[in-house]
Amino acid sequence: MNKQLTDNDRQMISDMVSRARDAMGKIENWPQKKLDRLVQAIGWYSGNEETFTRLAYMGVDESGIGDREGRPAKRFKIQGVLRDVLRQKSIGLIEEDQARGIMKYAKPAGVIASLIPMTNPALTPPVTAIFAAKARDAVIFSPHPRTAGTTSAMVEMIRTACNVLGAPRDLFQVIRNPSIPLTQYLMETCDLVMATGGRPMVRAAYSSGSPAYGVGAGNSTIVIDETADLDIAATNIRISKTSDYGSGCSADGNILIQRSIYEDMIMALVAEGGYLCSEKEKSLLQKAMWDHNGNRTFPTIACPPQQTARETGFSIPENIRFLMVDNHGKIGKEHPFSGEKLTTVMSLYHYHTFDDALATVQRILAKGGKGHSCGIFSHNDEHINALALAAPVSRIMVRQPQSKANAGSFTNGMPMTSSLGCGIWGGNITNENISLKHFMNYTWVSRPIPEDRPSEQKLFGEFYGHKVEK
């Protein structure tokens, strides 16, 4: 796929961008109600159960990773995104603060280059398309080469929805034979880049010269204190860890357990289908999961624990749902289990005081996943507050399954999305869940208000009047 960019390639991208701009012009003056009907059509044509299930299966079959039976459930995300955007305005005056004399008007961001990961080739396109259509943007999708067929098929469904509503199909286009040079040129040519995927992809987006929203690496770390309901915690951890075989960046990776409940928590995890590896099995597992350069090996990514064990050289019962390794005290570059696993394997740690837990969280995130997320199972508000103050992450889920909650759920208030900003910690420009607001430009209109100018004495406080030495 590392072909050289040709003049024909440049012309193809230029033509796609030109058609996208023409398409945007045709919906520029659409009223809000008509745009809302368009996003509903996109949501239905891409997210109806039959279509999404077919393309979810196709994505797993094409890539060779992920849970074929579980992935169709991700269609709930399309419904959640629709819920959010239908409650918001996206044209004309969208916000007014009379006290400050401020009015905000929404405008399209432009033509968006959307980079699609192989882990979500059927989900990310409709989520992006719903946001873009609501904002009157156009999108050119660049799929991962391993799942180009799935993404292309999903984009075709989105184009069909446009046709039904009388919207130009070229609002949404796809590069059918992607390559690194083509994607790079697309990013350089478009107005905005949405990069959902691995670190190299995000770095390329930020160096493209176009404004870009990227995501950081995950390594979700969960704290469990003595006030937690262990059975509920174990169930939620299992749900998070096994969702799509741990392919998501939010899947629980490291579990920090208060020492007094450590054995009880392991028993609760075992009851949920966990298997605690022996030290020998852990050593074999490490050799199988990472190569000599520290890179994850493809056969052990996002797969059932039985496959991981077979690749490693040992066997586990068929009812096992995830693997666990005791990794207490082993954090850092030389200890890969303290980083992102991207499969149905989690690391266990224990702590004595909550200050110990906070320090361990910080050490783990320094190894990988800084800026992404943490979780906590606790009914102690002081502990929850302490973690929020100490953890260098953009989001913390309390008593929830991370991989189902970070990107929004119907039982929390996080904006629904398929892209998670990780802030400056993670090399991103935003800490937020990427949502409709990030797909728009804004014009601020300011009217005069009564003067709001405190006295110098009030502004400078105790330092007012101090003699300043030359």
N, C-alpha and C positions, 0 to 999 in steps of 0.2 A: 504493500500500500504506500510505500515511500517513493512514489513516482515524482518526477519533476513537473512543476507547473508549466503548462503550455499556453500559447496564445489562445487556443480554443477553450481551455479551461477558464482563462480570464474573461473571455467573451461570454461564456456560459453564465458565470457568476454575475457579470455586469447586466446581462439580459434578465436574469432572475430578479436582481435588485430593481431594475427599471420597471418590470411588470408589477413588482410589489408596491412601488411608489404609485403607479397608476391605479392599482387596486385601492390603496389607501385614499386616494383622491375621490373615488366613487362612493365612499362611505363617510367622507369628512363631515357632511351635514346631516347624517342620520340622527334622528331624535333618540333620547334615552330609551324609550319603550322599544324601538326597533332594534337597538343594540342588545337590549335584554333578551329579546326573542332570538337573536342570533346566537348568544351564548347558550341559551337553553337548547337550541338545535344542535350546536356543537356538543354539548354535554350529553344529549340523548344519542346522537349518531355514533359517538365514540364510546359512551359509557353504558349503553344498554347491556344487559347481562350477557346476551348471546354474543354480541360483537366483542365486548371486552374480554370475555372468557376465551374466545377463539384466539385473539391476538396475544393475550397473556400466555396461553399455552405455546403459541408460536415463538414468543420471545425466549422462553425457557429452552425450547427445542433448538432454536437457532444458536443461542449462546452456550448451551451446555451447563449453565449454572442456574441455581434457584429452585424453588419449590413449585413444581408444575401444578399441583392440586391447590396450593394455598394462594398463589399469586392472583387469581381472579378476584379475590376479596379486596384487592387494592382499589377496585372501582369506587369504593366509598369515598375515596379522596376526591374524585370528580364531583360527587354530590356535595361534599363539604365546600369545595371551591365555589361551586355554583351558589350555594347558600350565602357565602360571604359576598360575592360580587353583586348578587341581585339586591343586596341591602345597601349598596353604595352607589353614589353618583360618579359619573366619569366624564361628563361634558359640561361646559359652561361653569357657572359659579357652584363650587362644591363645598365651600367652607367660608364662614363669616364670623369674625370676632369684633363685635360692635365696640366693646370697651377699648380695644387697641386700634380700631379703625382699619382692620385688615380684612381683605377679601381675597380668596384664592380661586383661580380659574384653572381647569384641567385642560391639557393639550396632549396629543399623542407623542410618544417618545420617538417613533419613526419605524424604520425597518430593523427588525431584531434578528440577530444570528443566534439560534438556539442550539447548543451542543447537547446531544442526548447520550446518557450513559447506557451501557449494555445491561445494567441491572434494572432499568425501568424503561425499556424501549416503547412499551405500550401506554404507560401512565404519564410520563413527562410531557409528551406532545399535546394531549388534550388539556392538561392543566395550564400549560403555557398558552395554548390557543384561546382558552376562555379568558384569561387575563388580557391577552393582546386584543381580542375582538372587542371586549368591553372598553378598552382604552383607545380603540381605532388604530391600532398598530397593524403591521404586517410581520410575518415571521418566515424565515428560511431556516429549515431544520437541517442540521448536519448530524447524521446518526453515527453511532459507533459502528465500525466496519463489521463486527461480529453479528450485529442485530439490525443491519440496514434494511432487510426485508420487512421486519416487524414494524419499524418506524415508518417506512414508506407506506405500508398498508394502512397504518393508523392515520397518517396524514391524508391519505386518499379518502378515508371516512370523514375527516374534518372538512375537506374540500366539497364532498357531497352535501354536507350540512349547509355550507355556504350557498351552494347552488339552489337548494330547496328554498332558502330565504331570499334569493335574488341578490345575494352578495357575491362579489367577484371571487372566483375560486383561487386566484393568485394572491389572495391575502395570506395563504399558507402554501408553501412550496417545500420541497425536500430534495437534497442532493442524493441521488439514488446510488451512485458509486463513489462513496466518500474516500478521501485520502487526507493525510496531514497537510500537504500543500494547499489543497482545495479549501479545507476548513480554515487554514490560516488566512488565505486571501479573502474568504467570506467575512471573517471577523474584521479584517482591515477595511472592508468596503461598507459594512453596515453601520447603522447609527448607534446600536447598543448590542452588547453581547451578554447572553445568559448562559453561563457555563456550569452545568451540573455534572459532576464526574470526578475523576481522579485529580491529584495534585498537578501532574504535568499539563492536563487540559486547562486547569484554572490559571496556571502560570502563563500559558500561551495566550489565554484570553486577556490577562492583564497587560501583556506586552504587545498586544495587537495594535495599540494606538487608538482604539475605540473605547468609549466608556464601557465598563464591564461589571456585572455582578457575578461573583464566584462563590464557591463554598469551600470550607476547610475540611480537613480529615477528621473523622470521628474516632472516638475511643471511649465510649460511654462508661462512666464509672459510677457505681451505685453504692450508697452507704446504707447500712441497716443497723439501727440502734436497738436497745433493749425494750423500747416501747412499741416496736413494730409487731403487727400480727404476722407471724412467720409463714403461715399457710398462704395468706393473701399475697405476701411478698414473693414467695416462691412461685405461685401461679403467675403473677405478673412478669417475673423475670423469665420464666419459661416461655410465655407468650412473646415477649420481646426478643429473646435469644433465638427462638425457632422460626420467627416470621421470615419467610422467604429464605430459610436456612442461613440466617445471619448475614445476608448480603448487604443490608442497610447500614449506613454510617451511624445510625442511632441504636443498633442492637447492643444489648448489655454485654460489655466486655470484661469488666473488672468488678468484683463484688467485695466490698469491705464490710466485715461483720464484727460486731462487738464481741470480744473474747468470751464473755459469759454465755453467749447464745450460739457460739460458733458451731458446735457439734449438732445442736438442735436445728440450726438453719440448714446444715448440710443434709440432715435427715429429711427436712421438708423439701429440699431440692431433689433429693433422690426419689421421693414420693411423686414428684412431677416428671420423672423420667430422666433425671440426671445420673451420670456415671462418673465417679471420682477416680481418676487415673492414678495408678501407682507411679512411683518415681521412675521406674524403668519405662513404663508406657509413656510418661511425660517426655522423657528423653527421646524416645523413638518418634513421638509426635512432633517435637521441635525439629528434628532432622527432616521429617517429611513435609512440614508446613512452610519451612523457609529454606531457600537455597544458600549457597556459600556466600552470596553477596547480600544476604538478608532480605531478599525479595520473596514475596508470597508465591507459592507454587500453585499453578492453575488447577490441577486435579483435586486440591483440597479446599478450594474456594467455594463458598455457598453451596455446600452439598450435605447430604444426610450424615450423621455421625458414623454410621456403619461404613460409608465410603471412606471417610477420613481414617477410620481405624484400619481398614483394609490397606489403604495406601501406606499406612504407618507400619503394619506388620503384626497387628493383633486383632482380635475379634471381640465384638460386644453383642449382647442380645438384641433382637429385632425391636424390642419395645423401648429401647433407649432413645431419648430425644435430643440430648445434648451432652457434651463432655465437660468435665471440670478438672482443673489442675490446681493444686495447692502451690501458690506462688508467693507466699508470705516473705517479705523482705527483699524480693528479687525484682528490682525496678531499674530501668535504664537501657541503654543501647545494647548491652551484652545480654539482656534478658528479654527476648522478643515477645514472650507471653504478656509482658506489661504494656504492649502496644496493641494496635487494632488487629483483630483476628480474621474478620470477614467470613466467618463460618460458625458452625454450632459448637464453639469451644469458648469457655469462659475461665478467667483466673480468679482464684479465691485468696483473700487476705483477711487478717484479723487485727483488731486494735484494742487497746485497753481504755484510754481516755479519748474523748471526742476531739481533743486537740491533736492526738495522734492520728485520728482519722483524717482531719483537715490537712495535716502535713503530708499524709500518704496520697491523698487526692492530688495535691499540688505536684508531688514528685511524679506520679503517673502521668498527669497531663503535660508535664514538662517533657516527658518521653514522647508523647504523641496525643493528639486530640485536643490541644489547647484551643479554647474558644468555642468548642462545639456544645457539649452538654454533660450534665450530671443528673443523678436521680437520688432520691432519699426515701426510705420507708421509715417513717417516724411519726409519732404524735406529740413530739416535743418541739414546740415552736422555737425555743431557744436554739436547738440544734439546727433546725431548718434555716433560721436566720443566720446562724454562724456559717453554715455552708454557703449560703448566698453571698455573704460578705467575703469569704475566703477563696472560693473556687473561680478560676479564670475561665469561665464558660459563659455562653450567651443565653442558655436556658437551663432551668432545673425543674424536673418533674417530681412532684410530691405524690407518693403512693400511686404511681401509674406505670404502665409498661412503656419504656422509653420509645421503642420503635413504632409504637402506635400512637404516641402522645406528642412527641416533639414537634411534628409537622402539623399539628392540629388534630383534634378529635371532636366528636359530638358531645364529649363530657368534659372538655376544658375550653378555655377561651383563646387558645393560641390560633393565629391565623392559619387556615388550611393552605398547604403548599406541598410541592415536591422538592423544594430547594431551601436549604438552611444556611443563612449567613452566619459566619463565625467571628465577625468583627476583626479588629486589628490584631488580636491574639492569633487568629487563624489566617492572617494575610488577606482578609476581606475588607470591603469598604463599609459593610453593615453587619450589625448583630441580629438583625430581624429575620423572621421568616419572609422569604421573597413572595410578595403578594401584589395585588392590583396597584397599590401606591407606587411601586417600583417600575411600573410600565408606563408612567405618565410624566410629562413635563408640567410645570406649574408657573402660572403668572401671578405674582403677588401685587395686589392693588392696595395702596395705602392712602387713607384720607387723614387730614389733620385732626388731632385730638387736643384736649386741654393739656397744657405743658406738664410733663412728668419729669421734673428735674429736682432731685433731692438737694439739700444744702451740702456744701463742701464738708461742713463739720460732721454731718450724718454719714457722708460717704467715707471719709477718712477715719472716722471713729476716734479712738484714743490717740492716734498719731497726728491728728489735726493740730497745727500750731507748734509741733516739735521743731526745734532748731536743727537744721540739716548742715552738718559740717562739710566744708569744701575740701 
